[in-house]
Amino acid sequence: MQLQGYATPGAASRLDATFAALADPTRRAILSRLMKGEASVMELAEPFDMSQPAISKHLKVLERAGLVSRGRDAQRRPVRLEARPLRDATEWLENYRRFWAESFQRLDSVLEDLKRRDKDREREKTKKRSRRP
């Protein structure tokens, strides 16, 4: 039986890899750069104060998560963003966004009800005061 909101074992491991890759700010910055278009490892390493091998390690994590791919263009091996794992993660998170939206909607209803009751009580008090001789 497949429970709603639970990922299948394969999908769960892909989500784990995606979230693990996104946990690092350097990898998130690399993905942000790749949103503008493909880039070489040297271009990706440029803004960081780290070695090219260190950037390559980050790229391997992103590759294992399916977030980037490397092409071959003559001598150049451009790195490209692969957005599908991000879409899958967004779809998984969407269930929780809906949960919180519905929870806040219920809370808003409770607060509106409490405000209405307070106004009704205040009106009753005002009526009682105005009836006194």
N, C-alpha and C positions, 0 to 999 in steps of 0.2 A: 504494500500500500504506500503510495506516495503522498506525504503530508504537504499541504499547501504551504509555501514559504520555505520549505526545506529543499535544498539542492540535492540532486542525485550524487552518488559518490564521486563520479568523474567531474561533475560540475563543481562540487564542493572543493575538490583539490585545485581546480582552476581558479576558483574564487580566492582560495588561500594564497595561491601564488600571486594573484593580482594584488591583493591587499598587502602581502609581504613586500612586494616590489614598490608599492605606493607608500610604504611606511618611511622610506628614506627621502629626505628633502632633495638630495642631489639627483636621485632618479626622477622625482617629480619635476625638477627643473629641466632635466633632459627631455622629458615628455613635453613640457611646455615649449621648449625650443623646437621640437620636432613638429609641433602643430603648425609652424610656419612653413614647413617643408623639410625634405630630406637633408641630411648633413653628413659630413665625414666624421670619423672619430676625432680627428684633430680639431675640426670646427666645434664639435661638442665639448671638447676638453678646454677650449680657449678661456671661457669665463671662470673656470675653477682653478683653485690653487692646489692641484693634485696632478699626479703623473698620468701619462696616457695609459699605462697598465691599470691604474686604479679606475679610470673611466671605463676601460674595457671590461673590468669586473662588474661594474654597475650595468653595463650594456648586456652582459651575459645573464644577469638576473632578470633584466627586462625582457630579454629574448626568451628565457625559460618560461616566463609568465605570458608569453605571446604578445607582449605590448609593443615590441619593435621587431623589425626584420631587417636583414642586411641583403642588399642587392649586389650586383656586380656590373660595373660600368668601366670597362677597360681595366686600368690599374686601380681605379677608385672603387671602394666598397661602401656605397652610401647606406646610411641607416634611415629607416622609415618608421613612422608611427603606425601601429596596427590598433585600431580603435575598438575592435569587437570585444576584447576582454573588459574594456571600460564600460561598454554598453551593458554587458552581462552584470557587472558590478552595480551599475546604476539601476538596472531592473531589480536586482536583489534588494538594494537599498530603498527602492520605491515602496516596497511593502511597509517598511518602517516609517517612511514619510507619511503614508496614508494613515497608519496607526496613530502617529502624533497629531496629524491634522484632525482626525476624528475625535481624539482625546481632547484637544483644545476646543473643538466645536461643542462637545458635551460640557466642558468646563464653562464656556461662554454662556450656554443655556442655563446652567446652575446659577451663575452670577447674575444673569438677567432676572431670573426668578427671585433671587434674594433681594435685588434692588426693587423689584415690583412689590414684594412683601413689605419691605421697609417703607416704601411710599404709602402703601395701603395703611400700615400701622400709624404712620404720621398723620394721615388724613383722619383716621379714627380719633386720634388724640385731639386733633384740632376741632373736630366736631363735638367731642365731649366737653372741651373747654368752652366752646361757644354756647353750649346748652346750659351751662351753669348760670344761676341767677345772680 
